[in-house]
Each structure stands twice: as structure tokens, then as C-alpha cells.
Amino acid sequence: MAFNRSLTDLKNIGKKIAARLNEAGIYSEEELRAAGPVEAHQMIRENHPDETLPLCYYLYSFEGALSDKHWDAIGEERKRELKQAIAE
């Protein structure tokens, strides 16, 4: 299966988040999948070190986008795994 949708065609990804992903060098669903939610979040954090990036707005949104779910529907266990992964 090919993953060629534009970022804004994915759940949870609006213009602002897509622009932040573009700044990090991610322009498509395929590139987001290759990076994964944790790396994409870290890349945006590196580009904006003085900003607080809400986990639900970025990390969970990327996970939801890649699993075709609203960010709040990804499950508490997966949210804990993602949160732990960015803390390492």
C-alpha cells in the first residue's frame, strides 16, 4: 500500500502542524511514517527550542495521523509509550 497523501489529508494534521513538519523536512505521509511520531516531535522541538509543544498537539497527533485515529483515541497505554520514548 502506498502512503502518498499530503500531510493535511491526515487526521489531526492542520496547516500549522503541516508547516512545522515541513520546516523539519517532512512533506508527506510517507516521510512522516519513515520518521515516526517520536522523531517527528523531536525534530520540531529542535526547530523551536523555546516553545512548549503540547504532547497532544504534536506527538499524539502524529500517532493518530499514522493510525487514522483522532489523537485522543490512540489509547492511554500507547500515549504512555510515546511519552516515555520522548523522555529517553
DOTI-386168 format. One record per residue: x, y, z negated of N, C-alpha, C, O in turn; residue in one letter; residue number from 1. Coordinates in Angstrom, 2 decimals, padded with zeros to 5 digits. Example, Ala and Ser with C-alpha at 12.3 -4.5 7.8 and 13.67 -1.06 7.14 Angstrom:
! DOTI-386168
+---------+---------+---------+---------+---------+---------+---------+---------+---------+---------+---------+---------+------+-----+
:      nu :      nv :      nw :     cau :     cav :     caw :      cu :      cv :      cw :      ou :      ov :      ow : type : seq :
+---------+---------+---------+---------+---------+---------+---------+---------+---------+---------+---------+---------+------+-----+
:  013.19 : -005.69 : -007.80 :  012.30 : -004.50 : -007.80 :  013.20 : -003.30 : -007.80 :  014.24 : -003.32 : -008.46 :    A :   1 :
:  012.85 : -002.25 : -007.08 :  013.67 : -001.06 : -007.14 :  012.90 :  000.03 : -007.87 :  013.41 :  001.14 : -008.04 :    S :   2 :
+---------+---------+---------+---------+---------+---------+---------+---------+---------+---------+---------+---------+------+-----+
//
This chain:
! DOTI-386168
+---------+---------+---------+---------+---------+---------+---------+---------+---------+---------+---------+---------+------+-----+
:      nu :      nv :      nw :     cau :     cav :     caw :      cu :      cv :      cw :      ou :      ov :      ow : type : seq :
+---------+---------+---------+---------+---------+---------+---------+---------+---------+---------+---------+---------+------+-----+
:  000.84 : -001.18 :  000.00 :  000.00 :  000.00 :  000.00 :  000.89 :  001.24 :  000.00 :  001.82 :  001.35 : -000.79 :    M :   1 :
:  000.59 :  002.16 :  000.87 :  001.36 :  003.40 :  000.96 :  000.76 :  004.44 :  000.02 : -000.46 :  004.54 : -000.13 :    A :   2 :
:  001.62 :  005.20 : -000.59 :  001.18 :  006.24 : -001.52 :  001.60 :  007.58 : -000.93 :  002.63 :  008.14 : -001.32 :    F :   3 :
:  000.81 :  008.11 :  000.00 :  001.21 :  009.34 :  000.68 :  000.32 :  010.53 :  000.34 :  000.40 :  011.56 :  001.01 :    N :   4 :
: -000.51 :  010.42 : -000.66 : -001.39 :  011.55 : -000.98 : -000.56 :  012.73 : -001.48 :  000.50 :  012.56 : -002.08 :    R :   5 :
: -001.09 :  013.91 : -001.23 : -000.43 :  015.09 : -001.77 : -000.69 :  015.12 : -003.28 : -001.62 :  014.47 : -003.77 :    S :   6 :
:  000.12 :  015.84 : -003.98 :  000.01 :  015.87 : -005.43 : -001.35 :  016.34 : -005.90 : -001.90 :  015.79 : -006.86 :    L :   7 :
: -001.90 :  017.36 : -005.24 : -003.19 :  017.90 : -005.70 : -004.36 :  016.98 : -005.36 : -005.49 :  017.24 : -005.79 :    T :   8 :
: -004.12 :  015.92 : -004.61 : -005.16 :  014.92 : -004.37 : -005.25 :  013.91 : -005.51 : -006.20 :  013.13 : -005.58 :    D :   9 :
: -004.28 :  013.94 : -006.40 : -004.25 :  013.01 : -007.52 : -005.03 :  013.57 : -008.70 : -005.12 :  014.79 : -008.87 :    L :  10 :
: -005.60 :  012.69 : -009.50 : -006.31 :  013.13 : -010.71 : -005.33 :  013.87 : -011.60 : -004.14 :  013.54 : -011.66 :    K :  11 :
: -005.82 :  014.87 : -012.29 : -005.08 :  015.63 : -013.29 : -004.04 :  016.60 : -012.73 : -003.42 :  017.33 : -013.51 :    N :  12 :
: -003.84 :  016.63 : -011.42 : -002.80 :  017.48 : -010.84 : -003.45 :  018.64 : -010.10 : -004.01 :  018.47 : -009.01 :    I :  13 :
: -003.37 :  019.81 : -010.70 : -003.87 :  021.02 : -010.06 : -002.72 :  021.78 : -009.44 : -001.59 :  021.29 : -009.36 :    G :  14 :
: -003.01 :  022.98 : -009.00 : -001.99 :  023.79 : -008.31 : -000.80 :  024.12 : -009.21 :  000.34 :  024.07 : -008.75 :    K :  15 :
: -001.04 :  024.44 : -010.47 :  000.06 :  024.81 : -011.36 :  000.99 :  023.62 : -011.61 :  002.21 :  023.76 : -011.52 :    K :  16 :
:  000.41 :  022.48 : -011.93 :  001.26 :  021.30 : -012.18 :  001.97 :  020.89 : -010.90 :  003.14 :  020.52 : -010.94 :    I :  17 :
:  001.28 :  020.94 : -009.77 :  001.92 :  020.60 : -008.49 :  003.10 :  021.53 : -008.22 :  004.14 :  021.09 : -007.74 :    A :  18 :
:  002.94 :  022.82 : -008.51 :  004.02 :  023.78 : -008.31 :  005.21 :  023.46 : -009.20 :  006.36 :  023.56 : -008.77 :    A :  19 :
:  004.95 :  023.07 : -010.43 :  006.03 :  022.69 : -011.35 :  006.74 :  021.43 : -010.85 :  007.97 :  021.34 : -010.93 :    R :  20 :
:  005.97 :  020.48 : -010.33 :  006.58 :  019.28 : -009.77 :  007.43 :  019.63 : -008.55 :  008.52 :  019.10 : -008.37 :    L :  21 :
:  006.93 :  020.52 : -007.72 :  007.68 :  020.95 : -006.53 :  009.01 :  021.59 : -006.95 :  010.04 :  021.33 : -006.33 :    N :  22 :
:  008.99 :  022.41 : -007.98 :  010.22 :  023.02 : -008.49 :  011.24 :  021.96 : -008.89 :  012.45 :  022.17 : -008.78 :    E :  23 :
:  010.74 :  020.82 : -009.35 :  011.61 :  019.73 : -009.80 :  011.99 :  018.80 : -008.64 :  012.71 :  017.81 : -008.84 :    A :  24 :
:  011.51 :  019.11 : -007.43 :  011.87 :  018.30 : -006.26 :  010.90 :  017.17 : -005.97 :  011.22 :  016.26 : -005.19 :    G :  25 :
:  009.73 :  017.21 : -006.58 :  008.71 :  016.17 : -006.37 :  007.58 :  016.80 : -005.57 :  006.94 :  017.76 : -006.02 :    I :  26 :
:  007.33 :  016.25 : -004.38 :  006.35 :  016.84 : -003.46 :  005.22 :  015.91 : -003.07 :  004.28 :  016.34 : -002.40 :    Y :  27 :
:  005.29 :  014.65 : -003.46 :  004.27 :  013.70 : -003.01 :  004.00 :  012.65 : -004.10 :  004.76 :  012.53 : -005.07 :    S :  28 :
:  002.93 :  011.93 : -003.91 :  002.61 :  010.83 : -004.82 :  003.75 :  009.82 : -004.87 :  004.11 :  009.32 : -005.93 :    E :  29 :
:  004.30 :  009.52 : -003.72 :  005.39 :  008.55 : -003.65 :  006.59 :  009.01 : -004.49 :  007.19 :  008.21 : -005.21 :    E :  30 :
:  006.93 :  010.28 : -004.40 :  008.05 :  010.81 : -005.19 :  007.72 :  010.83 : -006.68 :  008.60 :  010.59 : -007.51 :    E :  31 :
:  006.48 :  011.12 : -007.02 :  006.07 :  011.08 : -008.43 :  006.15 :  009.65 : -008.95 :  006.62 :  009.42 : -010.07 :    L :  32 :
:  005.71 :  008.69 : -008.16 :  005.81 :  007.28 : -008.56 :  007.26 :  006.87 : -008.76 :  007.58 :  006.15 : -009.71 :    R :  33 :
:  008.13 :  007.31 : -007.86 :  009.55 :  006.96 : -007.97 :  010.16 :  007.53 : -009.25 :  010.96 :  006.87 : -009.91 :    A :  34 :
:  009.79 :  008.76 : -009.59 :  010.31 :  009.38 : -010.81 :  009.67 :  008.80 : -012.06 :  010.33 :  008.55 : -013.06 :    A :  35 :
:  008.36 :  008.58 : -011.98 :  007.61 :  008.13 : -013.15 :  007.24 :  009.30 : -014.03 :  007.84 :  010.38 : -013.92 :    G :  36 :
:  006.27 :  009.11 : -014.91 :  005.78 :  010.23 : -015.72 :  006.82 :  010.80 : -016.68 :  006.87 :  012.01 : -016.88 :    P :  37 :
:  007.65 :  009.95 : -017.27 :  008.63 :  010.42 : -018.25 :  009.70 :  011.27 : -017.57 :  010.00 :  012.38 : -018.02 :    V :  38 :
:  010.28 :  010.77 : -016.49 :  011.32 :  011.52 : -015.79 :  010.77 :  012.83 : -015.21 :  011.42 :  013.86 : -015.28 :    E :  39 :
:  009.55 :  012.78 : -014.65 :  008.95 :  014.00 : -014.10 :  008.77 :  015.04 : -015.20 :  009.06 :  016.21 : -015.00 :    A :  40 :
:  008.30 :  014.61 : -016.37 :  008.13 :  015.51 : -017.51 :  009.47 :  016.10 : -017.92 :  009.58 :  017.30 : -018.16 :    H :  41 :
:  010.50 :  015.26 : -017.99 :  011.82 :  015.74 : -018.38 :  012.39 :  016.72 : -017.36 :  013.04 :  017.69 : -017.74 :    Q :  42 :
:  012.15 :  016.48 : -016.10 :  012.64 :  017.39 : -015.05 :  011.99 :  018.77 : -015.19 :  012.66 :  019.79 : -015.06 :    M :  43 :
:  010.71 :  018.79 : -015.46 :  010.01 :  020.07 : -015.64 :  010.51 :  020.76 : -016.91 :  010.70 :  021.97 : -016.93 :    I :  44 :
:  010.71 :  019.98 : -017.95 :  011.23 :  020.54 : -019.21 :  012.60 :  021.18 : -018.99 :  012.89 :  022.24 : -019.55 :    R :  45 :
:  013.44 :  020.54 : -018.19 :  014.77 :  021.09 : -017.90 :  014.66 :  022.41 : -017.13 :  015.46 :  023.32 : -017.34 :    E :  46 :
:  013.69 :  022.50 : -016.23 :  013.49 :  023.72 : -015.45 :  012.88 :  024.85 : -016.26 :  013.00 :  026.02 : -015.90 :    N :  47 :
:  012.22 :  024.52 : -017.36 :  011.53 :  025.51 : -018.20 :  011.84 :  025.24 : -019.68 :  010.95 :  024.91 : -020.46 :    H :  48 :
:  013.12 :  025.39 : -020.05 :  013.53 :  025.01 : -021.42 :  012.92 :  025.87 : -022.53 :  012.85 :  025.42 : -023.68 :    P :  49 :
:  012.47 :  027.05 : -022.21 :  011.92 :  027.93 : -023.25 :  010.41 :  027.77 : -023.42 :  009.82 :  028.44 : -024.27 :    D :  50 :
:  009.80 :  026.90 : -022.64 :  008.36 :  026.70 : -022.73 :  008.03 :  025.43 : -023.50 :  008.75 :  024.44 : -023.42 :    E :  51 :
:  006.94 :  025.48 : -024.23 :  006.41 :  024.27 : -024.84 :  005.50 :  023.63 : -023.80 :  004.55 :  024.25 : -023.32 :    T :  52 :
:  005.79 :  022.39 : -023.46 :  004.99 :  021.69 : -022.46 :  004.07 :  020.70 : -023.17 :  004.53 :  019.65 : -023.63 :    L :  53 :
:  002.80 :  021.01 : -023.28 :  001.88 :  020.09 : -023.96 :  001.91 :  018.71 : -023.30 :  001.83 :  018.59 : -022.08 :    P :  54 :
:  002.03 :  017.69 : -024.13 :  002.11 :  016.33 : -023.59 :  000.91 :  015.98 : -022.72 :  001.05 :  015.36 : -021.67 :    L :  55 :
: -000.26 :  016.39 : -023.17 : -001.46 :  016.04 : -022.41 : -001.47 :  016.74 : -021.06 : -002.02 :  016.22 : -020.09 :    C :  56 :
: -000.86 :  017.91 : -021.00 : -000.92 :  018.68 : -019.77 :  000.06 :  018.16 : -018.73 : -000.20 :  018.30 : -017.53 :    Y :  57 :
:  001.14 :  017.59 : -019.14 :  002.14 :  017.10 : -018.19 :  002.31 :  015.59 : -018.27 :  001.90 :  014.88 : -017.36 :    Y :  58 :
:  002.91 :  015.10 : -019.32 :  003.24 :  013.68 : -019.41 :  002.03 :  012.79 : -019.21 :  002.06 :  011.87 : -018.39 :    L :  59 :
:  000.97 :  013.04 : -019.96 : -000.22 :  012.21 : -019.84 : -000.93 :  012.43 : -018.50 : -001.51 :  011.50 : -017.95 :    Y :  60 :
: -000.87 :  013.65 : -018.00 : -001.47 :  013.93 : -016.69 : -000.78 :  013.14 : -015.59 : -001.43 :  012.62 : -014.69 :    S :  61 :
:  000.56 :  013.04 : -015.67 :  001.29 :  012.27 : -014.65 :  000.93 :  010.79 : -014.73 :  000.72 :  010.14 : -013.71 :    F :  62 :
:  000.87 :  010.27 : -015.94 :  000.49 :  008.86 : -016.12 : -000.91 :  008.62 : -015.56 : -001.14 :  007.65 : -014.85 :    E :  63 :
: -001.83 :  009.50 : -015.90 : -003.20 :  009.37 : -015.39 : -003.26 :  009.49 : -013.88 : -004.01 :  008.77 : -013.22 :    G :  64 :
: -002.48 :  010.41 : -013.33 : -002.47 :  010.59 : -011.87 : -002.01 :  009.31 : -011.17 : -002.56 :  008.94 : -010.13 :    A :  65 :
: -001.02 :  008.66 : -011.74 : -000.47 :  007.45 : -011.12 : -001.34 :  006.22 : -011.35 : -001.22 :  005.24 : -010.62 :    L :  66 :
: -002.21 :  006.28 : -012.35 : -003.12 :  005.15 : -012.60 : -004.56 :  005.49 : -012.24 : -005.47 :  004.71 : -012.53 :    S :  67 :
: -004.76 :  006.66 : -011.61 : -006.08 :  007.11 : -011.15 : -007.08 :  007.19 : -012.30 : -008.22 :  006.74 : -012.19 :    D :  68 :
: -006.62 :  007.79 : -013.41 : -007.47 :  007.98 : -014.59 : -007.33 :  009.40 : -015.09 : -006.30 :  010.05 : -014.88 :    K :  69 :
: -008.37 :  009.88 : -015.77 : -008.25 :  011.15 : -016.49 : -007.19 :  010.93 : -017.56 : -007.08 :  009.83 : -018.11 :    H :  70 :
: -006.41 :  011.96 : -017.87 : -005.30 :  011.80 : -018.82 : -005.77 :  011.27 : -020.17 : -005.02 :  010.56 : -020.84 :    W :  71 :
: -006.97 :  011.60 : -020.57 : -007.45 :  011.17 : -021.88 : -007.90 :  009.71 : -021.89 : -008.18 :  009.15 : -022.95 :    D :  72 :
: -007.98 :  009.09 : -020.71 : -008.45 :  007.70 : -020.62 : -007.30 :  006.69 : -020.49 : -007.55 :  005.52 : -020.22 :    A :  73 :
: -006.06 :  007.14 : -020.68 : -004.95 :  006.21 : -020.48 : -004.72 :  005.31 : -021.69 : -003.94 :  004.36 : -021.61 :    I :  74 :
: -005.36 :  005.58 : -022.78 : -005.25 :  004.72 : -023.96 : -004.20 :  005.20 : -024.95 : -003.14 :  005.69 : -024.57 :    G :  75 :
: -004.52 :  005.04 : -026.21 : -003.63 :  005.52 : -027.28 : -002.30 :  004.78 : -027.30 : -001.26 :  005.39 : -027.55 :    E :  76 :
: -002.32 :  003.49 : -027.04 : -001.06 :  002.72 : -027.04 : -000.11 :  003.24 : -025.96 :  001.08 :  003.43 : -026.22 :    E :  77 :
: -000.63 :  003.47 : -024.76 :  000.22 :  003.97 : -023.67 :  000.70 :  005.39 : -023.99 :  001.85 :  005.73 : -023.69 :    R :  78 :
: -000.14 :  006.20 : -024.58 :  000.27 :  007.55 : -024.97 :  001.44 :  007.48 : -025.95 :  002.39 :  008.25 : -025.84 :    K :  79 :
:  001.35 :  006.56 : -026.92 :  002.45 :  006.40 : -027.89 :  003.73 :  005.97 : -027.18 :  004.81 :  006.47 : -027.49 :    R :  80 :
:  003.62 :  005.03 : -026.24 :  004.80 :  004.58 : -025.48 :  005.44 :  005.73 : -024.72 :  006.66 :  005.89 : -024.74 :    E :  81 :
:  004.63 :  006.53 : -024.07 :  005.15 :  007.66 : -023.31 :  005.80 :  008.69 : -024.22 :  006.88 :  009.19 : -023.93 :    L :  82 :
:  005.13 :  008.99 : -025.32 :  005.66 :  009.96 : -026.27 :  007.00 :  009.48 : -026.83 :  007.93 :  010.27 : -026.98 :    K :  83 :
:  007.08 :  008.20 : -027.14 :  008.33 :  007.64 : -027.64 :  009.43 :  007.71 : -026.58 :  010.58 :  007.99 : -026.90 :    Q :  84 :
:  009.08 :  007.46 : -025.34 :  010.06 :  007.47 : -024.25 :  010.68 :  008.85 : -024.06 :  011.87 :  008.96 : -023.73 :    A :  85 :
:  009.91 :  009.91 : -024.24 :  010.50 :  011.24 : -024.07 :  011.29 :  011.67 : -025.29 :  012.11 :  012.59 : -025.21 :    I :  86 :
:  011.08 :  011.02 : -026.42 :  011.80 :  011.35 : -027.64 :  013.19 :  010.72 : -027.66 :  014.06 :  011.13 : -028.44 :    A :  87 :
:  013.41 :  009.72 : -026.81 :  014.69 :  008.99 : -026.82 :  015.78 :  009.75 : -026.11 :  016.91 :  009.28 : -026.04 :    E :  88 :
+---------+---------+---------+---------+---------+---------+---------+---------+---------+---------+---------+---------+------+-----+
//
